[in-house]
Structures are given as C-alpha cells and as structure tokens.
Amino acid sequence: MEIKYNSSYPSIDDLRKRAQKKIPRFAFEYLDGGCNEDVNLHKNTSEIREIELKPYYLKNYTSADLRTELFGHTYDAPFGISPVGLQGLMWPNAPEILARAAFQHNIPFILSTVTTSSVERISELTEGNAWFQLYHPAEAEVRNSVIQRVADANYPVLVLLCDVPSFGYRPRDIRNGLAMPPKMTLKNILQIMGKPEWALKTLLHGQPEFATMKQYMPKGMSMKQLGLYMNKTFSGRLNEERIKPLRDKWKGKLVLKGVASEEDTEMALRLGFDGIIVSNHGGRQLDAGQSSIQSMLPIVEKYKNKLTIMMDSGMRSGPDVARVLASGADFTFMGRSFMYSVAALGNKGGNHIISILKTQVKQVMEQVCCTSVKDLPQHLI
C-alpha cells in the first residue's frame, strides 16, 4: 500500500499531544498511564532506547525489505497492533479503524476480548486475518463458546493473556471513575462537554460496550453491576491445568502474551505454544518489575529458534522497533502509538501511523545498510 501520512503530525509525540487535546481527560489518562508511580511505564521506553545500532556506509547496498514471515504468513512490516481494551472509549469505532488499516497494510491486528468491537465484525473487516487475545474466562462454558466463535470466524492465531491475575493499581483511573466498577462523575461529564467532536461521534456510534462478551451478560445491568460482572467473569490466575484444554481445543497457532521470565517461557514451550509475546502490559500491571526489553534478552538467548519470540510494551516509534528486532525479537507489537494516532486523526489515524512506522523502520535499515529485517541483529552494538 502507498506510504502516505499527514505532514502536520510526523511524530508519535505530535500525535500524543493532538490526542490529548481531542479526547476527554479520563479517556486520555486511561490510554496514557501506567500503574502506581509509572516507573515501569517509563523504563519500558528508556531502556529500549539505550540500545545502539552500528551503521555501515561503504558497503554495496540495494534496498530495505520490511517483509517478515510469521506463522506461515508474510506481513509487509515487522510490527503489528497490540490488543487494547475499551478502544471505543478513547475514540469511537477505534478498533474498526485500526483493523481496516492493518488489513490494507498487511500487518496483524490483535482484537482484545474486552474491547468494543466483536469477534465477528473484525473478522469481516480483515477477511479472517486478525488475531484474537483471550482474557481467560472463569467459566469453562464461556471460554469454550468464545474460542468456538473465534475459530468459526477464521482467526489464524489465538493469543492467551497471562499477566492479569489481578487488575493493576492505576491511580488516574481510580480518580476518574474508570476502575471496576466504573462510574460517570460530574467531572467526567464536564470533560465530555469540552470535547464536542468526541461527544458527537460517540453519540453517533453509541456508548462503548464489550461487544464480544455482550451475549454472555445479563441484560439491563447498571454500570456497577457490569463492573462486578466483568470482575467475576475474568477472575483467577492461569496455571497449567487451566491452559492445557486450550491447546487441545484450538487448532490454529497459539501464543502466550505477558511472558516476563525464562520459567514461564519454558512452560509455554512444554505446553505446545507456537510463540510468546514478552510484555509487561505496557507498564500497567507491575511497577516493580523489569522493563519488557530486559525480560526479553535472556529469553532470546536461551529460546531463540525454539519458538517464535515477539515483544510488546515500550516501543513508540520505528527506531524502537528496529532496536528490539536487533536485540533478537522475531516480531513486535505496539498499542499506544496506534491509539494516539486514531484519537488524533480519527478515520485517517490508522493509515497515518502505519505509514510513519514503515517509513521510520525502513530509514533505519537503509542507514545501517541492512537489507532484511532478520539481519538487524548483525548491527547490534
């Protein structure tokens, strides 16, 4: 697809600032914040940016090829769109905007169980090329139903989330009434009134709801009842006993997301996972943990070529993607950068951010004299 973007917003920081002006404060802070004191949120990016690449300027060189093979499919870039909950809260229809753009640019889009478009709708928009992230339901009946719907919609990859045994402690969301159970305060209503475009588009698209989970919810619940229901539905820590049935039921590729240790990687390999996404949930779960890149490095050293190793959390730009790939990741995923762009530019945000990231990754590869994504580790200092 043609690389084309709005030159008024050429950086992710430009998009972040624009998004902050366009959406209510409670929505922006839900997107932008981490947990506790945001220590890991900031470490995620700063420690990636300590990585340096070596350029070669006098070698014969043709061009950079961003294409990357992953689970039997060749994508046009080495990055995809991470699952993000409540996307429609941040910008109306956001998951559909991003899913369309991902399909047009031939990169993977991961749909979250708790976002605001359904399994079926996203499959329709991507012709069955999206991935699905499963928040493991407490009830086996609900789990089996969701998995069957994902299979019927022809999703090739199921991503099991493992790093939310409890909800992160997020002070901003608590102040804004976005903790479980959620509530709409007078302060939030006044914020909405100050963002007329967001308010109008939300009115046109309808109040955000958990579209995939809607059919399992009792009708007529209040916001408080909804919050309590969601807490109950997704309660519980994953273990080997709860994971094993998934490998038996799911016939496609199976990925474990939220891995942050060699021990969990070993279990994923033993249980038949095809890949892992090293992640700390964007710094939103454990402020006292390592950054995502520091967790990934020993995993790459021990498990490279034994299963597909991907990374999420901390990357905001094309150079960040190149740094992580040079450090040994097979593929990368980002969430916030994509959401900033959609919140900033609406329907044009998906194509805009993907075009920027493709351009940035290609520029880094051309600068260091790297022809193929898989050769980026040769440039790691």
C-alpha positions in Angstrom: 0.0 0.0 0.0 1.2 3.6 -0.8 3.0 5.2 2.1 1.2 8.5 2.8 0.8 10.5 6.0 -0.2 13.9 7.3 2.9 16.0 7.4 1.4 18.2 10.2 1.9 15.2 12.6 5.1 13.5 11.6 6.0 12.1 15.0 4.3 10.0 17.7 4.8 12.8 20.2 2.8 15.1 17.8 0.0 12.6 17.7 0.0 12.1 21.5 -0.3 15.9 22.0 -3.1 16.1 19.5 -4.9 13.2 21.1 -4.7 14.8 24.5 -6.5 17.9 23.1 -9.2 15.9 21.3 -10.5 13.4 23.9 -11.8 13.7 27.4 -9.1 13.7 30.1 -10.4 10.4 31.6 -10.1 8.7 28.3 -6.6 10.1 27.6 -5.3 9.1 31.0 -6.7 5.6 30.6 -4.7 5.3 27.4 -1.6 7.1 28.5 -1.0 6.0 32.1 0.8 3.1 33.7 0.2 1.8 37.3 1.3 3.0 40.7 4.1 5.6 40.1 4.6 4.8 36.4 8.1 3.6 37.0 7.9 0.6 34.6 5.9 2.7 32.0 8.9 5.0 31.6 11.6 2.2 31.9 10.0 0.3 29.1 10.9 3.0 26.6 14.0 4.5 28.1 15.8 1.1 28.3 14.9 0.2 24.7 16.5 3.5 23.7 19.7 2.6 25.3 20.2 0.0 22.5 22.5 1.2 19.8 23.0 0.0 16.2 26.1 0.1 14.1 25.9 1.6 10.6 28.0 0.6 7.5 28.3 3.3 4.9 30.7 2.0 2.3 29.1 -1.4 1.5 27.2 -2.2 -1.6 23.5 -1.9 -0.9 20.3 -2.2 -2.7 17.2 -1.5 -0.6 15.5 -2.4 2.7 12.8 -5.2 2.6 10.4 -4.9 5.6 8.5 -8.1 4.8 8.5 -10.6 7.7 7.3 -14.2 7.7 5.3 -15.1 10.8 3.3 -18.3 11.3 3.2 -19.0 7.6 2.1 -15.6 6.6 4.3 -12.9 5.1 3.5 -9.5 6.5 4.6 -6.2 4.9 6.2 -4.9 8.1 7.8 -6.4 11.3 5.2 -4.8 13.6 1.5 -5.3 14.5 -1.2 -3.7 16.6 -1.4 -4.8 20.2 -4.7 -5.7 21.8 -6.1 -2.7 23.7 -9.2 -2.8 25.9 -12.0 -0.2 25.7 -10.7 1.2 22.4 -14.1 2.8 21.6 -13.9 4.8 24.9 -10.7 6.5 23.6 -12.1 7.1 20.1 -15.4 5.9 18.7 -15.1 3.0 16.4 -11.3 2.8 17.0 -10.9 -1.0 16.7 -12.6 -1.0 13.3 -10.5 1.9 12.1 -7.3 0.1 13.1 -8.4 -3.3 11.8 -9.2 -1.9 8.4 -5.8 -0.1 8.3 -4.0 -3.2 9.4 -5.6 -5.3 6.7 -4.9 -2.7 4.0 -1.2 -2.5 5.1 -0.9 -6.3 5.6 0.1 -6.2 9.3 -1.5 -8.2 12.1 -4.2 -6.6 14.3 -5.0 -8.3 17.7 -8.5 -7.9 19.0 -8.9 -7.9 22.7 -11.7 -9.8 24.5 -12.6 -6.6 26.3 -12.5 -4.0 23.5 -15.5 -2.5 21.8 -15.9 -4.5 18.5 -16.9 -8.1 18.2 -15.0 -11.1 17.0 -17.3 -11.4 14.1 -17.1 -7.8 12.9 -13.3 -7.6 13.0 -13.1 -10.9 11.1 -15.4 -9.4 8.4 -13.2 -6.3 8.1 -10.0 -8.3 7.9 -11.2 -11.2 5.8 -10.3 -13.6 8.7 -6.7 -12.2 9.1 -6.9 -10.7 12.6 -5.6 -12.4 15.7 -7.7 -12.7 18.9 -6.5 -12.2 22.5 -8.3 -14.2 25.1 -8.8 -12.9 28.7 -9.4 -16.4 30.1 -13.0 -16.6 31.4 -13.6 -18.1 34.8 -16.3 -20.4 33.4 -15.4 -23.1 31.0 -18.7 -22.8 29.2 -18.0 -19.1 28.3 -14.4 -19.9 27.4 -15.4 -22.7 25.0 -18.0 -20.5 23.4 -15.6 -17.7 22.8 -13.0 -20.0 21.4 -15.5 -21.6 19.0 -16.6 -18.2 17.8 -13.0 -17.2 17.1 -12.5 -20.5 15.2 -15.7 -20.0 13.2 -14.6 -16.5 12.3 -11.3 -18.0 10.9 -8.8 -16.3 13.1 -5.5 -17.9 12.5 -3.9 -17.1 15.9 -5.2 -17.2 19.4 -3.3 -15.1 22.0 -3.7 -16.1 25.6 -3.2 -13.3 28.1 -1.4 -14.4 31.2 -0.3 -11.2 33.0 -3.5 -10.0 34.6 -4.0 -12.3 37.7 -5.3 -9.1 39.3 -6.1 -5.6 37.9 -3.2 -3.1 38.1 -3.5 -0.3 40.6 -3.9 2.7 38.4 -4.4 5.9 40.4 -5.6 8.0 37.4 -8.4 5.6 36.6 -9.5 5.4 40.2 -9.7 9.2 40.3 -11.6 9.2 37.0 -14.1 6.5 38.0 -12.7 4.1 35.4 -11.8 1.4 37.9 -14.1 -1.6 38.3 -17.0 -0.8 38.9 -16.9 2.2 36.6 -18.9 5.4 37.2 -19.6 8.6 35.4 -18.9 11.6 37.6 -19.9 15.3 37.1 -16.2 16.0 36.4 -16.2 13.4 33.6 -19.4 14.8 32.2 -17.9 18.3 32.1 -14.8 16.9 30.3 -17.0 15.4 27.7 -18.8 18.7 27.1 -15.4 20.2 26.4 -14.7 17.7 23.6 -17.6 18.1 21.2 -16.2 16.1 18.3 -15.6 13.1 20.5 -19.0 13.5 22.1 -20.8 13.7 18.8 -19.1 10.7 17.3 -19.7 8.7 20.5 -23.4 9.6 20.2 -23.4 8.5 16.6 -21.7 5.2 17.3 -23.4 4.5 20.6 -22.0 4.0 24.1 -18.9 1.8 24.1 -19.7 -1.8 25.2 -17.8 -5.1 25.5 -19.1 -6.3 22.1 -17.6 -9.8 22.1 -18.8 -10.5 25.7 -22.3 -8.9 25.3 -24.1 -12.1 24.6 -23.0 -13.6 27.9 -24.1 -10.7 30.0 -27.5 -10.4 31.7 -29.5 -7.6 30.2 -30.3 -4.4 31.9 -27.3 -4.2 34.2 -26.3 -1.0 35.8 -22.8 0.3 35.4 -22.0 -1.0 38.9 -23.5 -4.4 38.1 -21.5 -4.5 34.8 -18.2 -3.8 36.7 -18.9 -6.6 39.2 -19.8 -9.0 36.4 -16.6 -8.3 34.5 -14.5 -8.8 37.6 -16.2 -12.1 38.3 -16.0 -13.3 34.7 -12.3 -12.8 34.4 -11.1 -13.6 37.9 -8.4 -16.1 38.5 -4.8 -16.8 37.8 -3.7 -19.1 34.9 -1.9 -22.3 35.6 -1.0 -25.5 33.7 -4.3 -27.1 34.4 -6.3 -24.2 33.0 -4.1 -23.8 29.9 -3.9 -27.4 28.7 -7.6 -27.6 27.4 -6.9 -24.6 25.2 -4.1 -26.4 23.3 -6.5 -29.3 22.7 -9.4 -27.1 21.6 -7.5 -24.6 19.4 -6.2 -26.0 16.1 -4.5 -22.8 14.9 -1.4 -21.1 16.2 -1.3 -20.4 19.9 0.6 -17.6 21.5 1.1 -16.7 25.2 1.2 -12.9 25.9 2.6 -11.3 29.0 5.6 -13.6 29.4 8.4 -12.0 31.5 10.6 -14.9 32.7 12.5 -17.9 31.4 10.4 -20.1 33.6 7.1 -19.1 32.0 8.8 -19.4 28.6 9.8 -23.0 29.4 6.2 -23.9 30.4 4.9 -22.3 27.2 7.2 -24.4 25.2 6.3 -27.6 27.1 2.6 -26.9 26.7 2.8 -26.6 22.9 2.6 -22.8 22.4 3.8 -21.7 19.0 5.1 -18.4 20.3 5.2 -15.9 23.1 4.9 -12.1 23.4 7.2 -10.8 26.0 5.3 -8.0 27.6 4.5 -6.3 30.9 1.1 -5.0 29.7 2.6 -1.6 28.8 3.8 -1.0 32.3 0.2 -1.2 33.6 0.4 -4.2 35.9 3.7 -4.5 37.9 5.6 -1.3 38.6 8.3 -3.2 40.5 9.0 -5.5 37.5 11.6 -5.4 34.8 11.2 -3.5 31.6 10.0 -5.6 28.6 13.3 -5.4 26.8 15.3 -6.6 29.9 12.9 -9.5 30.4 13.3 -10.5 26.7 17.1 -10.6 26.4 17.7 -13.8 28.5 14.7 -15.4 26.9 16.1 -14.8 23.4 19.5 -16.1 24.5 18.0 -19.4 25.7 15.0 -20.0 23.5 15.7 -18.4 20.1 14.6 -20.7 17.3 12.7 -23.0 19.8 9.6 -20.9 19.5 8.6 -17.5 18.0 9.6 -14.7 20.3 7.7 -11.4 19.9 7.7 -8.3 22.1 5.2 -5.7 23.2 5.5 -2.7 25.7 7.7 0.4 25.4 8.1 0.8 21.7 6.7 4.1 20.4 8.5 4.6 17.1 10.2 2.9 14.1 13.7 3.2 15.6 12.3 1.5 18.8 11.0 -1.4 16.6 14.4 -1.7 14.9 16.2 -1.8 18.3 14.0 -4.6 19.6 14.4 -6.6 16.4 18.1 -6.1 16.5 18.0 -7.5 20.1 16.6 -10.8 18.9 12.8 -10.4 18.7 11.2 -12.1 15.7 8.3 -9.6 15.6 7.0 -6.6 17.6 3.6 -5.2 18.7 2.6 -1.7 19.8 -0.6 -0.3 21.3 -0.4 3.3 22.5 1.2 4.7 19.3 -1.7 3.4 17.2 -4.3 4.7 19.7 -2.7 8.2 19.8 -3.0 8.4 16.1 -6.6 7.3 15.9 -7.6 9.7 18.8 -5.7 12.5 17.0 -6.9 11.9 13.4 -10.0 9.7 13.6 -10.6 7.6 10.5 -7.3 8.6 9.0 -5.3 7.7 12.1 -4.7 4.0 11.3 -3.2 4.5 7.8 -1.2 7.6 9.1 0.6 5.8 11.9 1.3 2.6 10.0 2.8 4.7 7.2 5.0 6.7 9.6 6.3 3.5 11.3 7.0 1.8 8.0 8.9 4.8 6.8 10.9 5.1 10.1 11.9 1.4 10.2 12.9 1.5 6.5 15.0 4.6 7.1 16.9 2.9 10.0 17.6 -0.2 7.9 18.8 2.0 5.0 21.0 4.0 7.3 22.7 1.0 8.9 22.9 -0.9 5.5 20.5 -3.7 6.4 18.6 -5.4 3.6 16.4 -7.7 5.5 14.7 -7.5 8.9 16.1 -10.8 10.0 19.6 -9.3 9.6 19.2 -6.4 12.1 20.9 -8.4 14.9 24.1 -8.1 12.9 24.0 -4.4 13.6 23.6 -4.6 17.3 26.4 -2.9 19.3 
